[in-house]
Amino acid sequence: MTSRTLADVLTLIKTHKLEVVRLAFADQHGILRGKTIAAADFASAAMSGHSMTSSLLLKDTAHRTTFPLWRTAVADMEDYAGARDMIMMPDLDTFKILPWSLHSGWVLCDLVFQDGRPVPVSTRQIARDAVTGLEDMGYDYVCGLEVEFHVYRLDDAGLKASPAGAQPGPAPETSLLAHGFQYLTEMRYDQLEPVMDFIRRTCEGLDLPVRSFEIEMGPSQFEVTFHPMTGSQHADNMVLFRSAVKQVCRRHGYHATFMCRPRIPNALSSGWHLHQSLVDRKTGLNAFTPVEGGDILAPVGMQFAAGILTHARDTSLFTAPTINAYKRYAPHSLAPDRVVWGQDNRGAMLRVIGGPGNPATRIENRIGEPAANPYLYIASQIRAGMDGLRRELVPPVVADSPYETEAPRLPANLMEAVQLARNSTFLRQTFGEGFMTYLTTIKEAEIGRYLADISEWEQREYFDIF
C-alpha cells in the first residue's frame, strides 16, 4: 500500500488545476456522504480535518434520523446528542481525480470525534479492525468481487414535490436497454457496449482493479468482477464503484441501481459474490490450497469455511441488509436458500473453487446482495472465519444437491435477520453490544416504515372482496 503525502496530493491539485475536492465517508449503509470544499482549502482539511454533523450516522435508508437527538444521550451514545459535529480526516492514499468531473478531486475520510477519538460505529474502522485481528493470527485476508447490478434508460427522474416528512419520493421511471435472457451472448454485449464502455473507462480512470465486464441473464443486468486484493481495500473500492457507476450513468441519461431485485417486469435478482482466501504471513502461500488426497480445502480453509457457515444466519444482517434482498433467496435460482457448501456448485451458499496445487483456491460466498455495506460484509466474513480458526470448527459434509440437502435455512426476511442478529451472542461479543443495538435499531426503523405502508398487494387483495 502506498503512503501518499500531503505534498503529493497538493501537487496533483495544482498540476490538474482542480477547483474542488469532495470529502467523502461511507455511512452505516455503505452510502457515500460528505462535503465539497474549495481546492485551496484542502491542505487545511487534510491536516486538521473537516467538520460534519454526526446525525448522519443515525439515519435509516429513508435518510430519517432514528434516534432522539435532543436528549443528553442517544442510545447511550452521548457524543451524538444535539447533532454535534464529528471530524472527517482525509485518507490521502485514497485521493483520486474524478473522470466524469475532471475539475474535482475526491478523497475518502475516516471519522473521529472532536477530541480525536475514533467514531466507534464507523464501519470502515470496523472492517480494518477485523483485518488487523486476522493478521494477528498470522494471516492476510484476500478477496475478489463479483458484482451484479442493473442499468436502465432514465425516462422520468420522478422529481415531484413530496409533503414534508413523507417517505422517499416516487421512484424514477425507466425502460430497458436490452431484453436479457441470452446469458453471455456476444450479441447482448454488443448492444450494451456503449454503456459498458463508459462504466469501464470510469473504473479505469479511478484505478479500480476491474477484471471482466459481462452482460448477465436478466434484462438490463450487468456484472463486473474485480481482481483479488488484500485486507479491506475492496470495501473502499466497492463504495466508490457503486457511487461512480450511479453518477456517471445519470450523467449519460441512465439509471443504475444496486437494488437486489428491482420492481421491473421479468427482472432477475442481483447478487454480490465474495471470493475469499487467506495467505499465510510466514510463507506467503495460500493457506486454503489442499494437498492431493486430502479434504477439499487445507485445514485452515476448512476451519475458516466452517466459521462462515456456522454464523451465516446470524450475519445475514451484514450480508443482506435490505428488505428487498430476501426476495432473491429461492431454490433452483443460482442463489442460495440454505446454509450449505459444495465443490464448484453454484447452488450452494459457499462454493469451493480450486484444488490441490492450485494457488488460487478459494471459497465464494454467494449470499450477499450488492446493496450491502461493503465494510460490514467483509468484516462479518473475517470475524466468522476467525471464530472457526480459534475453535477449530469442522464444516458439514459438502452438498451435491444444495436445494434438497437438509440444512438450516437462510432467513426468510429482514425481520428474521434482525432478530437473529439481536439474539446472537457471537455478534454481541464480536462487534459489541453498543454497535449491535445501534445497527438493529436503525434496521428496525426501516422495517417499521415498510410494515406501516399500505401495499398495492393489500389494496388489490382486500379492497373489493371485503
DOKOLSE-406526 format. One line per 2 residues: for each residue z, x, y of C-alpha. Coordinates in steps of 0.05 Angstrom, whole numbers, plus 5000, padded with zeros to 4 digits. Layout:
# residues N
Z,X,Y  ...
***
This chain:
# residues 466
5000,5000,5000  4980,5029,5067
5030,5034,5123  4994,5017,5187
5027,5040,5252  5030,5002,5317
4985,5055,5347  4933,5039,5293
4935,4965,5310  4932,4976,5385
4870,5019,5374  4837,4963,5335
4854,4914,5390  4824,4959,5443
4763,4981,5402  4743,4910,5384
4762,4882,5452  4807,4829,5422
4832,4777,5470  4886,4742,5430
4928,4754,5367  4951,4699,5322
5022,4709,5296  5028,4670,5230
5081,4657,5179  5080,4616,5115
5127,4557,5116  5163,4525,5058
5098,4492,5034  5057,4555,5040
5023,4529,5102  5009,4578,5158
5043,4564,5224  5054,4607,5285
5034,4623,5357  4975,4656,5391
4992,4708,5444  4950,4749,5492
4927,4814,5461  4960,4853,5517
5028,4826,5495  5021,4846,5422
5057,4913,5429  5119,4878,5454
5116,4826,5399  5107,4880,5346
5169,4918,5369  5216,4860,5387
5186,4800,5351  5167,4733,5380
5209,4671,5382  5193,4609,5340
5231,4544,5331  5269,4543,5266
5258,4468,5257  5190,4485,5228
5227,4505,5164  5258,4437,5157
5196,4394,5153  5162,4357,5096
5087,4353,5085  5080,4299,5139
5110,4350,5188  5172,4306,5194
5239,4341,5202  5280,4321,5142
5348,4346,5165  5393,4323,5222
5380,4375,5275  5432,4354,5326
5494,4369,5285  5534,4433,5283
5509,4445,5212  5444,4428,5180
5452,4422,5104  5506,4477,5111
5456,4520,5148  5485,4526,5218
5430,4574,5240  5380,4516,5245
5423,4467,5284  5394,4446,5351
5325,4472,5331  5347,4540,5356
5299,4599,5355  5285,4648,5299
5242,4710,5307  5173,4726,5278
5167,4800,5262  5094,4822,5251
5078,4858,5187  5028,4908,5214
4998,4922,5145  4970,4850,5145
4934,4856,5212  4862,4832,5210
4805,4812,5255  4783,4741,5241
4709,4740,5220  4698,4670,5248
4734,4685,5314  4717,4757,5330
4758,4759,5393  4821,4742,5352
4868,4786,5314  4914,4757,5260
4979,4783,5231  5028,4755,5180
5100,4755,5202  5168,4758,5169
5224,4713,5194  5292,4736,5219
5348,4704,5259  5362,4728,5329
5415,4775,5304  5366,4808,5256
5388,4774,5191  5331,4754,5145
5319,4679,5142  5343,4661,5072
5294,4605,5060  5233,4648,5078
5191,4642,5015  5154,4707,5029
5221,4744,5024  5239,4705,4961
5176,4730,4927  5187,4801,4948
5259,4799,4923  5232,4775,4855
5183,4834,4853  5239,4883,4870
5283,4854,4815  5228,4865,4764
5216,4935,4789  5290,4950,4778
5279,4930,4705  5223,4983,4701
5160,4940,4710  5107,4926,4762
5081,4854,4765  5006,4847,4763
4969,4782,4775  4899,4756,4787
4879,4689,4818  4832,4636,4794
4829,4581,4847  4792,4515,4847
4780,4472,4909  4732,4421,4938
4685,4425,4997  4654,4361,5026
4608,4346,5084  4651,4321,5142
4625,4254,5165  4683,4229,5207
4744,4271,5224  4787,4208,5229
4814,4226,5297  4843,4158,5313
4908,4149,5350  4969,4131,5307
5033,4098,5331  5090,4146,5346
5128,4163,5283  5073,4138,5237
5052,4174,5174  4994,4223,5179
4932,4192,5207  4872,4169,5166
4840,4220,5120  4773,4249,5141
4712,4211,5116  4668,4256,5075
4607,4258,5029  4588,4301,4970
4550,4366,4974  4530,4362,4901
4539,4313,4844  4570,4363,4796
4573,4354,4720  4528,4414,4709
4582,4466,4696  4560,4536,4719
4486,4520,4722  4446,4564,4769
4414,4502,4800  4481,4475,4825
4500,4543,4852  4434,4550,4889
4444,4481,4921  4512,4503,4947
4496,4576,4961  4494,4567,5038
4566,4542,5036  4588,4593,4986
4556,4648,5027  4597,4637,5089
4660,4629,5047  4644,4694,5011
4628,4732,5075  4692,4707,5107
4732,4733,5048  4697,4800,5051
4709,4804,5125  4784,4793,5113
4784,4847,5058  4806,4795,5007
4795,4823,4936  4749,4768,4914
4714,4777,4847  4670,4717,4829
4643,4653,4862  4628,4593,4818
4610,4520,4823  4658,4481,4779
4647,4419,4737  4667,4367,4788
4626,4340,4846  4631,4388,4906
4681,4431,4867  4684,4506,4877
4721,4564,4844  4737,4634,4869
4771,4688,4828  4807,4750,4854
4815,4819,4824  4886,4834,4799
4937,4864,4847  5009,4886,4841
5072,4855,4869  5068,4795,4915
5005,4816,4951  4966,4758,4922
5014,4709,4952  4995,4736,5021
4922,4734,5000  4927,4662,4977
4957,4633,5040  4905,4669,5082
4848,4648,5035  4866,4574,5038
4873,4574,5113  4810,4615,5124
4768,4571,5078  4792,4508,5114
4779,4537,5183  4710,4566,5170
4687,4504,5133  4709,4460,5191
4670,4503,5240  4608,4492,5198
4617,4416,5194  4651,4413,5125
4719,4393,5100  4752,4439,5049
4812,4414,5011  4860,4447,4961
4890,4379,4944  4893,4376,4869
4855,4311,4857  4822,4280,4918
4813,4204,4920  4737,4212,4916
4697,4174,4862  4688,4217,4800
4727,4276,4830  4757,4323,4779
4825,4356,4788  4830,4427,4814
4877,4478,4783  4904,4546,4803
4909,4592,4742  4953,4653,4749
4935,4713,4705  4995,4758,4694
5016,4822,4661  5067,4878,4670
5057,4952,4679  5110,5000,4652
5131,5041,4713  5145,5102,4669
5079,5105,4631  5033,5067,4678
5007,5027,4618  5000,4952,4608
5065,4930,4575  5032,4869,4545
4979,4905,4503  4996,4894,4429
4987,4941,4370  4940,4927,4313
4971,4882,4261  5029,4861,4306
5043,4799,4349  4991,4774,4398
5029,4810,4453  5073,4871,4454
5148,4856,4452  5154,4858,4528
5097,4808,4534  5127,4762,4481
5193,4760,4517  5162,4751,4586
5119,4694,4560  5179,4663,4526
5216,4662,4592  5159,4626,4627
5154,4575,4570  5229,4564,4568
5233,4548,4642  5165,4515,4651
5193,4445,4661  5247,4466,4709
5199,4509,4751  5146,4454,4756
5170,4440,4826  5147,4511,4844
5080,4508,4807  5061,4436,4821
5099,4413,4884  5059,4352,4905
5057,4280,4882  4982,4287,4871
4989,4347,4824  5015,4306,4766
4950,4266,4763  4920,4329,4733
4963,4336,4670  4925,4298,4617
4906,4311,4544  4837,4339,4528
4824,4354,4601  4828,4430,4602
4893,4421,4638  4960,4426,4601
5005,4367,4587  5060,4402,4547
5095,4469,4542  5054,4507,4491
5017,4573,4488  4956,4595,4449
4909,4654,4439  4848,4645,4483
4858,4570,4482  4843,4535,4548
4881,4472,4527  4947,4509,4525
4993,4518,4585  4996,4593,4572
4932,4626,4547  4936,4696,4518
4875,4739,4534  4861,4807,4504
4890,4841,4444  4902,4909,4411
4876,4967,4452  4855,4922,4510
4887,4947,4575  4870,4880,4608
4914,4840,4560  4949,4785,4599
4974,4714,4599  4941,4660,4640
4986,4604,4664  4943,4542,4674
4999,4498,4700  4991,4509,4775
4958,4468,4829  4920,4500,4886
4967,4469,4938  5028,4505,4910
5066,4552,4956  5040,4619,4930
5106,4655,4941  5146,4605,4902
5093,4600,4847  5094,4676,4836
5169,4682,4845  5182,4628,4793
5138,4665,4742  5172,4732,4754
5242,4704,4751  5229,4663,4689
5196,4723,4655  5254,4768,4675
5302,4719,4642  5260,4725,4579
5266,4801,4582  5341,4801,4594
5356,4752,4538  5301,4778,4492
5275,4708,4483  5228,4691,4427
5169,4645,4442  5149,4588,4396
5092,4594,4347  5024,4593,4383
4989,4525,4383  4920,4518,4352
4917,4444,4374  4954,4444,4441
4944,4369,4454  4973,4350,4386
5029,4401,4379  5100,4374,4382
5128,4407,4445  5166,4388,4508
5121,4351,4557  5109,4374,4627
5139,4328,4680  5101,4263,4688
5110,4261,4763  5141,4297,4822
5204,4254,4818  5218,4281,4748
5202,4352,4770  5252,4348,4828
5306,4320,4783  5294,4376,4733
5298,4428,4788  5362,4397,4817
5396,4399,4749  5372,4468,4729
5428,4519,4721  5375,4573,4716
5344,4556,4784  5411,4548,4819
5434,4616,4793  5367,4649,4807
5347,4622,4874  5416,4599,4899
5449,4532,4908  5431,4530,4981
5358,4542,4972  5351,4492,4915
5387,4439,4956  5342,4455,5015
5277,4452,4975  5294,4389,4935
5317,4353,4998  5250,4366,5031
5212,4343,4970  5255,4280,4963
5236,4261,5034  5163,4266,5014
5176,4223,4953  5215,4172,4994
5156,4162,5041  5109,4155,4982
5152,4102,4948  5161,4064,5013
5086,4058,5024  5052,3994,5000
4993,4019,4960  4924,3990,4951
4942,3981,4877  5002,3936,4894
4961,3894,4942  4906,3885,4890
4955,3871,4833  5004,3822,4865
4976,3792,4930  4933,3740,4895
4968,3726,4829  5038,3712,4858
***
